[in-house]
Amino acid sequence: MKNKANDCSLNDCGCTELKRRDFIRMAGSSALLAISGMPLMAGPFNREDFDRLVPADKKLDPGWVKSLFERGVPRVYKGEELRYIGMPVGGVCAGQMNLGGDGKLWEWNIFNLNPFTATTGPNYLRPIDPYDLKNIPIQQGFRLKLNDRSIPLDRTGFSQVTFRGEYPIGTVTYQDQKVPLEIKMEAFSPFIPFETKDSSLPATMMQFTVTNRSPDTVEATLTGFLQNGVCGYARGYYEGVQKNRIIHEEGFSFLECTGSRLGVAKEKPQIVFEDWTKPTFEGWEVQGNAFVKPVAKSSIPANFGVSMGDGEYLVHSYFPEMSDEKTGKLISKSFTIEQNFITFWIGGGNHPEESGLQLLIDGKIAFSATGKNDGAMTQESFDVKNYLGKKAHIEIIDEVEGGWGNTSVGKICFVDQIRPPMDMLEGKLDEGTMGLVLFGAAPGQVAGINLQS
């Protein structure tokens, strides 16, 4: 990847790191390095020092070596510095979980679906906002109940929140002049040296210390809550139930969150909007000369690679006249959206906005799809559940001349659900159990609720 002269990773990084070639050239000429005002840690080296891969004498500066063993001062973050803190607190190979600067958990990448990219790609430079609700798939947190007040343990509830990260332990403190109690939370994963199994537990531990800073006796309650995220993806396709229950055992209480299948979701019958079995484009308005007539898949030479998984007929702007130079458009009749999804098979050229299939709602393009520069067709779908009751129509377009200047579309259907290949929850990526555990004596108050989905 070619970057700008001063880029160290991504465009507009803006850093002034020494470039790798310059570093090697300076080292090879026995230059005395002092980069960005940093003290010299090793060297200087001569040419013969590099005759061996690892010189016996590293020429480490004694003062620098001594500094490695000196106890430093931990960095404490506060204010806006808390906004993008994300310290991993998940077990080894147990999914990603981040502890935020104010103690809330975010980036719940524990469902094998990888919904977020907070620690990959450009988000290193422009991290996602952990306080944006769309980036928080699971609602979770702790609250302090004080008299008739319920105060969240985060930046919205306490005016003075600090974070100290000493991996693998993150320490968050909560203070406020209007709150007589100071709370310290220590969060970590149970990492145990040389104990891989115990260090791979999918668990995040949180320990709270509450200190009364006032001269008066204070009665308070600390509560925790956790949304049931089991089968959060699969529940969009199946009829089932999410269950929460409280389990009391010796030494702990457990809020258990599970999901169970009742059966395949009831759905409306599929409607075939177009299967191209008529000899003409009856019901469609034809513009231009790209689309001549529906084509039987069996009539297309095998070397063109046209294939589709559903139906024997399709519309193709290359056939039957075998030309990429023609352009045109097919416009469907208007219809009311009454199902949750529109599915279709599509292939041909990859030219967004110039070829493919478009869904127009109230006269405006709401969804579009194009081919992949491939004769093989793939099934695509538009999720239109938010547009139920709206008027819409479909346009199939080919406005491209030349190479891959063609569009192919197979059967178009209106369906209520799009189900994965299996029709059971068991074995789904987001199926399992999650929960919130309180160690010690049984809590004074508990609340559980069963949620039908």
Backbone hydrogen bonds, N-H to C=O, Kabsch-Sander energy under -0.5 kcal/mol:
donor,donor_aa,acceptor,acceptor_aa,energy
3,N,1,M,-0.5
7,D,4,K,-1.7
9,S,10,L,-0.5
13,C,10,L,-1.2
23,F,19,K,-2.2
24,I,20,R,-2.4
25,R,21,R,-2.5
26,M,22,D,-2.5
27,A,23,F,-2.6
28,G,24,I,-2.6
29,S,25,R,-1.0
30,S,27,A,-1.5
31,A,26,M,-2.4
33,L,31,A,-0.7
37,G,34,A,-0.8
38,M,35,I,-2.8
43,G,59,K,-1.1
49,D,46,N,-1.2
50,F,47,R,-1.6
51,D,48,E,-1.5
58,K,56,A,-0.8
61,D,41,M,-2.4
65,V,61,D,-2.3
66,K,62,P,-2.3
67,S,63,G,-1.5
68,L,64,W,-1.0
68,L,65,V,-0.8
69,F,66,K,-1.3
70,E,67,S,-0.9
77,Y,163,F,-3.0
79,G,161,V,-0.6
81,E,78,K,-1.8
82,L,79,G,-1.7
83,R,80,E,-1.4
85,I,82,L,-1.2
87,M,99,L,-2.0
89,V,97,M,-2.7
92,V,199,S,-2.5
94,A,91,G,-1.9
96,Q,109,N,-2.2
98,N,106,W,-2.7
99,L,87,M,-2.4
100,G,98,N,-0.6
100,G,104,K,-3.2
101,G,82,L,-0.9
101,G,85,I,-0.5
103,G,100,G,-1.8
106,W,98,N,-2.5
107,E,135,N,-0.6
109,N,96,Q,-1.4
109,N,107,E,-2.4
110,I,108,W,-1.6
120,T,117,T,-1.3
123,N,120,T,-1.5
124,Y,121,G,-1.8
125,L,122,P,-1.1
126,R,122,P,-2.7
132,D,129,D,-1.7
133,L,131,Y,-0.6
135,N,132,D,-2.3
136,I,133,L,-1.7
140,Q,138,I,-0.6
141,G,225,F,-1.8
143,R,223,T,-2.6
144,L,151,I,-3.4
145,K,143,R,-0.6
145,K,221,T,-3.6
146,L,144,L,-0.7
146,L,149,R,-2.5
147,N,219,E,-0.7
149,R,146,L,-2.5
151,I,144,L,-3.2
151,I,149,R,-0.5
153,L,142,F,-2.9
154,D,152,P,-1.8
157,G,154,D,-1.0
158,F,154,D,-1.7
160,Q,175,Q,-2.3
161,V,159,S,-0.6
162,T,173,T,-1.7
163,F,77,Y,-2.2
164,R,171,T,-2.6
165,G,75,R,-0.6
166,E,164,R,-0.7
166,E,169,I,-2.7
169,I,166,E,-2.2
170,G,168,P,-0.5
170,G,187,A,-2.6
171,T,164,R,-3.0
172,V,170,G,-0.5
172,V,185,M,-2.9
173,T,162,T,-1.9
174,Y,183,I,-2.8
175,Q,160,Q,-2.4
176,D,179,V,-0.5
179,V,176,D,-1.8
182,E,211,T,-3.0
183,I,174,Y,-1.8
184,K,209,T,-2.6
185,M,172,V,-3.3
186,E,207,Q,-2.6
187,A,170,G,-2.8
187,A,185,M,-0.5
188,F,205,M,-2.1
191,F,189,S,-2.5
195,E,192,I,-2.2
196,T,194,F,-0.6
199,S,195,E,-2.0
200,S,196,T,-0.7
200,S,197,K,-0.9
201,L,198,D,-0.9
203,A,201,L,-2.4
205,M,188,F,-3.3
207,Q,186,E,-2.6
209,T,184,K,-2.6
211,T,182,E,-3.1
211,T,209,T,-0.5
213,R,180,P,-2.5
213,R,211,T,-0.7
220,A,218,V,-0.6
221,T,145,K,-2.1
223,T,143,R,-2.8
223,T,221,T,-0.5
225,F,141,G,-2.4
227,Q,139,Q,-2.2
229,G,227,Q,-0.7
231,C,430,D,-3.0
232,G,229,G,-1.5
235,R,231,C,-2.3
236,G,233,Y,-1.6
237,Y,234,A,-2.6
238,Y,234,A,-1.1
239,E,263,G,-1.7
240,G,238,Y,-0.7
241,V,260,S,-2.2
242,Q,451,L,-2.3
243,K,258,T,-2.0
245,R,256,E,-1.8
247,I,245,R,-0.5
247,I,254,F,-2.8
249,E,247,I,-0.6
249,E,252,F,-2.6
252,F,249,E,-1.7
253,S,438,L,-2.4
254,F,247,I,-2.8
255,L,436,L,-3.1
256,E,245,R,-3.0
256,E,254,F,-0.9
257,C,255,L,-0.5
257,C,434,M,-2.9
258,T,243,K,-2.7
258,T,256,E,-0.5
260,S,241,V,-2.4
262,L,239,E,-2.1
263,G,239,E,-1.2
265,A,237,Y,-0.8
271,I,414,F,-2.7
272,V,270,Q,-0.5
273,F,271,I,-0.9
273,F,412,I,-1.8
274,E,412,I,-1.9
282,E,280,T,-0.8
284,W,281,F,-2.3
285,E,331,I,-3.3
286,V,284,W,-0.5
287,Q,285,E,-0.5
287,Q,329,K,-2.9
289,N,327,T,-2.0
290,A,327,T,-0.8
292,V,290,A,-0.7
295,V,314,L,-3.3
297,K,312,E,-3.1
299,S,296,A,-1.6
300,I,297,K,-1.5
304,F,301,P,-1.8
305,G,302,A,-1.8
307,S,375,G,-0.7
314,L,295,V,-2.3
315,V,409,V,-2.6
317,S,407,T,-2.4
322,M,318,Y,-1.5
323,S,318,Y,-1.2
328,G,398,D,-2.3
329,K,287,Q,-2.6
330,L,396,I,-2.6
331,I,285,E,-2.5
332,S,394,I,-3.0
335,F,392,A,-2.7
337,I,390,K,-2.6
338,E,336,T,-0.6
341,F,415,V,-2.6
342,I,382,F,-1.9
343,T,413,C,-2.4
344,F,380,E,-2.2
345,W,411,K,-0.7
346,I,378,T,-2.4
347,G,408,S,-2.3
348,G,374,D,-2.5
349,G,406,N,-2.7
351,H,349,G,-1.1
354,E,351,H,-2.3
355,S,351,H,-2.2
356,G,397,I,-2.1
357,L,369,A,-2.5
358,Q,395,E,-2.8
359,L,367,F,-2.8
360,L,358,Q,-0.6
360,L,393,H,-2.7
361,I,359,L,-0.5
361,I,364,K,-2.8
362,D,391,K,-2.1
364,K,361,I,-1.7
366,A,359,L,-3.0
367,F,359,L,-1.5
369,A,357,L,-2.4
371,G,349,G,-1.4
373,N,348,G,-1.6
374,D,348,G,-1.4
377,M,307,S,-2.6
378,T,346,I,-2.4
380,E,344,F,-3.1
380,E,378,T,-0.5
382,F,342,I,-2.3
384,V,340,N,-2.3
384,V,382,F,-0.9
385,K,340,N,-0.7
387,Y,384,V,-2.4
388,L,385,K,-0.9
389,G,337,I,-3.2
390,K,387,Y,-2.3
392,A,335,F,-2.8
393,H,360,L,-2.0
395,E,358,Q,-2.5
396,I,330,L,-2.5
397,I,356,G,-2.5
397,I,395,E,-0.5
398,D,328,G,-2.2
399,E,354,E,-2.9
405,G,402,G,-1.9
406,N,404,W,-1.2
408,S,347,G,-1.7
409,V,315,V,-2.4
410,G,345,W,-2.6
411,K,310,D,-0.7
412,I,274,E,-2.9
413,C,343,T,-2.6
414,F,271,I,-3.1
415,V,341,F,-2.3
415,V,413,C,-0.5
416,D,268,K,-0.6
419,R,417,Q,-0.6
428,K,425,L,-2.7
431,E,428,K,-1.7
434,M,257,C,-2.1
436,L,255,L,-1.5
438,L,253,S,-3.1
439,F,437,V,-0.5
440,G,251,G,-3.3
451,L,242,Q,-1.9
452,Q,450,N,-0.5
453,S,240,G,-1.3
